[in-house]
Each structure stands twice: as C-alpha cells, then as structure tokens.
Amino acid sequence: MSHSPEFSRRIPLSRVGAGTEETVTATPQEREALARRFGIPAVHHLECRFVLTPESKTEILAQGRLSAKVTQECVITAEKFDDVLAETFVLRFIPESQMPEDEFDIDSINLDAPDDVPHDGRALDIGEAAAEQLALMLDPYPRLPGAGLENAVDVAPAEGEEGDDQSEDLPESERRPNPFAALVGLKNGDKKE
C-alpha cells in the first residue's frame, strides 16, 4: 500500500541546476493531516528553507532550516501545550535504486554523514523531507514546561534497601513482605521448593 504524502512539494531535478534555494510552507489542510499522521493535537506552522546543491548528476545535497509550532500533550499531566521547534539539518537525495536493502551492516553506518532520502529520478519531494524532519524533531515524551516528576527516585536504593519503606517499629507479622527477598535468595544460591 503506497503512502501519499500529506505535504508534498516536488522540485524537478532540472530546476536544481548548479544549485537553488527553495522554501516550502504547509497549508492549514496539510498541517491538519500531518498532525493526524504524527498523533499530535495540532501543527500550527510548518516552514522549511532548503539550499539544494548537486553532488553529482543524481545526488543532491540539501541543507535545511525548519521552523514549526505544534501542540503536544504532556505525558505527565495530559495537558495540551504549544511548542516552538527550530532546527537545521543536512540530507542527501539519492536515486531509489541506490538506497540500501532492508538488511544492512550496523557497523558500516557513518553517523556523521547526511541521511539519504530517495528520489524517483525526476523530482525531489522536499515537502515530504520536511515532514519527516519534523517527525524526528518531535519529543516522543513531551512534557509541559514546569511539569516534573516531583516524586521520582533520583538515586537507586542501596543493596538491602529495596522495598524497605516500612517502619522498624511494626511487628514482623504486620510488615509487608519484601518483594525482592526471593531474588536475594536466588542470588545467594537458595532454591525455592
């Protein structure tokens, strides 16, 4: 099943020439469709400026500057909040035929090299490239500014302290069993019968 991009801006390869600059801005309908795609409440603004420079007849280096305003939902409070995003990035458009197969050698990946994005040999879809870059910029666990985990544990308990939230004053019969006691026994070589 083929995916039809919500924010498509195809630039013919012939238009790139010796190099060109292009700016794309999403319409309200495109922003609404992108919000659905990314599972967020709203995309209020999305604009991306590209500087396209040919590296060969079929490979185009794209330097981008993306700015966006989105509404996200806080993972702690479930409140909606607006977030402004801005980032620069570098991509390389290459022919689909040069894209690696599904299987690849993880050791051969150059983390400093630009990401490769396929093109069909006729045009570059810089709108879809911008949408994919926005998806990478979105925080998978967005937090409302100021929303914190006040009761979070900052330090792991020392050995023997696990589950030790009971008062030493309680009689043994009223204390909750330590859920880690069985693990300590296994660690020490005890076998459960």
C-alpha positions as semicolon CSV with decimal commas, in nm:
position;residue;x (nm);y (nm);z (nm)
1;M;0,000;0,000;0,000
2;S;0,162;0,325;-0,108
3;H;0,161;0,628;0,115
4;S;0,052;0,959;-0,036
5;P;0,243;1,240;0,138
6;E;0,028;1,495;0,319
7;F;0,279;1,772;0,246
8;S;0,426;1,711;-0,098
9;R;0,638;1,971;-0,279
10;R;0,814;1,813;-0,575
11;I;1,106;2,006;-0,725
12;P;1,219;1,880;-1,069
13;L;1,584;1,776;-1,074
14;S;1,635;2,001;-1,376
15;R;1,536;2,302;-1,162
16;V;1,822;2,237;-0,919
17;G;2,080;2,323;-1,187
18;A;2,406;2,436;-1,027
19;G;2,216;2,496;-0,702
20;T;1,898;2,663;-0,582
21;E;1,711;2,773;-0,272
22;E;1,352;2,669;-0,207
23;T;1,114;2,748;0,078
24;V;0,805;2,538;0,147
25;T;0,517;2,625;0,380
26;A;0,238;2,386;0,478
27;T;-0,124;2,489;0,422
28;P;-0,384;2,457;0,701
29;Q;-0,518;2,134;0,542
30;E;-0,167;1,989;0,515
31;R;-0,088;2,082;0,876
32;E;-0,409;1,915;0,994
33;A;-0,321;1,597;0,802
34;L;0,034;1,599;0,942
35;A;-0,099;1,635;1,298
36;R;-0,310;1,322;1,241
37;R;-0,010;1,139;1,095
38;F;0,213;1,227;1,391
39;G;-0,058;1,169;1,652
40;I;-0,041;1,518;1,800
41;P;-0,326;1,767;1,861
42;A;-0,212;2,029;1,606
43;V;0,056;2,165;1,375
44;H;0,006;2,543;1,370
45;H;0,300;2,637;1,149
46;L;0,550;2,447;0,935
47;E;0,804;2,609;0,708
48;C;1,133;2,482;0,574
49;R;1,404;2,654;0,369
50;F;1,628;2,430;0,160
51;V;1,959;2,505;-0,008
52;L;1,996;2,237;-0,278
53;T;2,341;2,168;-0,421
54;P;2,420;1,893;-0,673
55;E;2,696;1,650;-0,573
56;S;2,661;1,453;-0,897
57;K;2,404;1,419;-1,175
58;T;2,176;1,216;-0,948
59;E;2,277;1,311;-0,591
60;I;2,165;1,638;-0,435
61;L;2,283;1,771;-0,100
62;A;2,004;1,951;0,088
63;Q;2,078;2,185;0,376
64;G;1,756;2,272;0,556
65;R;1,629;2,511;0,821
66;L;1,293;2,402;0,963
67;S;1,066;2,603;1,192
68;A;0,738;2,480;1,332
69;K;0,482;2,545;1,603
70;V;0,294;2,240;1,730
71;T;0,056;2,145;2,010
72;Q;0,154;1,837;2,206
73;E;0,010;1,654;2,505
74;C;0,215;1,633;2,823
75;V;0,297;1,274;2,924
76;I;0,283;1,371;3,292
77;T;-0,025;1,593;3,321
78;A;-0,208;1,510;2,993
79;E;-0,244;1,886;2,937
80;K;-0,204;2,025;2,588
81;F;0,070;2,282;2,534
82;D;0,229;2,466;2,243
83;D;0,591;2,410;2,149
84;V;0,809;2,604;1,902
85;L;1,067;2,397;1,714
86;A;1,360;2,515;1,502
87;E;1,645;2,310;1,367
88;T;1,898;2,291;1,088
89;F;1,974;1,961;0,917
90;V;2,151;1,810;0,616
91;L;2,011;1,540;0,385
92;R;2,129;1,379;0,065
93;F;1,874;1,294;-0,203
94;I;1,984;0,983;-0,394
95;P;1,808;0,764;-0,655
96;E;1,577;0,496;-0,512
97;S;1,792;0,231;-0,682
98;Q;2,091;0,333;-0,466
99;M;1,904;0,302;-0,136
100;P;2,029;0,009;0,075
101;E;1,818;-0,302;0,110
102;D;1,623;-0,367;0,429
103;E;1,917;-0,557;0,575
104;F;2,237;-0,363;0,638
105;D;2,552;-0,387;0,843
106;I;2,510;-0,169;1,151
107;D;2,890;-0,126;1,175
108;S;2,902;0,029;0,829
109;I;2,678;0,325;0,917
110;N;2,856;0,660;0,916
111;L;2,680;0,861;1,187
112;D;2,841;1,185;1,068
113;A;2,718;1,151;0,708
114;P;2,390;1,312;0,599
115;D;2,084;1,086;0,594
116;D;1,997;0,951;0,249
117;V;1,649;1,023;0,116
118;P;1,530;0,853;-0,205
119;H;1,409;1,034;-0,516
120;D;1,246;0,887;-0,828
121;G;1,497;1,029;-1,077
122;R;1,262;1,306;-1,189
123;A;1,197;1,520;-0,881
124;L;1,284;1,571;-0,513
125;D;0,995;1,581;-0,267
126;I;1,124;1,846;-0,030
127;G;0,782;1,878;0,138
128;E;0,788;1,515;0,248
129;A;1,153;1,556;0,353
130;A;1,047;1,849;0,574
131;A;0,759;1,645;0,721
132;E;0,994;1,358;0,804
133;Q;1,237;1,600;0,966
134;L;0,955;1,744;1,178
135;A;0,866;1,391;1,289
136;L;1,226;1,342;1,405
137;M;1,218;1,671;1,595
138;L;0,904;1,586;1,796
139;D;0,975;1,474;2,151
140;P;0,835;1,121;2,192
141;Y;0,766;1,202;2,561
142;P;0,664;1,569;2,559
143;R;0,648;1,745;2,894
144;L;0,469;2,068;2,972
145;P;0,728;2,325;3,083
146;G;0,739;2,307;3,462
147;A;0,575;1,964;3,480
148;G;0,814;1,747;3,670
149;L;0,836;1,420;3,845
150;E;0,848;1,557;4,198
151;N;0,822;1,210;4,350
152;A;1,072;1,049;4,116
153;V;1,356;0,848;4,262
154;D;1,684;1,022;4,188
155;V;1,906;0,756;4,344
156;A;1,875;0,381;4,319
157;P;1,837;0,210;4,657
158;A;2,148;0,051;4,803
159;E;2,165;-0,325;4,837
160;G;1,933;-0,434;5,114
161;E;1,722;-0,115;5,098
162;E;1,487;-0,237;4,824
163;G;1,128;-0,215;4,940
164;D;1,235;-0,106;5,288
165;D;0,967;0,159;5,331
166;Q;0,818;0,000;5,642
167;S;0,864;0,114;5,994
168;E;1,105;-0,090;6,202
169;D;0,860;-0,040;6,489
170;L;0,595;-0,269;6,332
171;P;0,583;-0,630;6,448
172;E;0,708;-0,883;6,190
173;S;0,351;-1,010;6,133
174;E;0,229;-0,662;6,021
175;R;0,515;-0,583;5,782
176;R;0,468;-0,629;5,410
177;P;0,694;-0,893;5,262
178;N;0,988;-0,755;5,070
179;P;0,922;-0,829;4,701
180;F;1,296;-0,854;4,638
181;A;1,362;-1,108;4,915
182;A;1,310;-1,401;4,678
183;L;1,557;-1,253;4,431
184;V;1,818;-1,206;4,703
185;G;1,769;-1,571;4,796
186;L;1,821;-1,679;4,435
187;K;2,130;-1,461;4,411
188;N;2,272;-1,632;4,720
189;G;2,205;-1,978;4,572
190;D;1,889;-2,065;4,763
191;K;1,637;-2,274;4,575
192;K;1,266;-2,229;4,605
193;E;1,086;-2,553;4,679
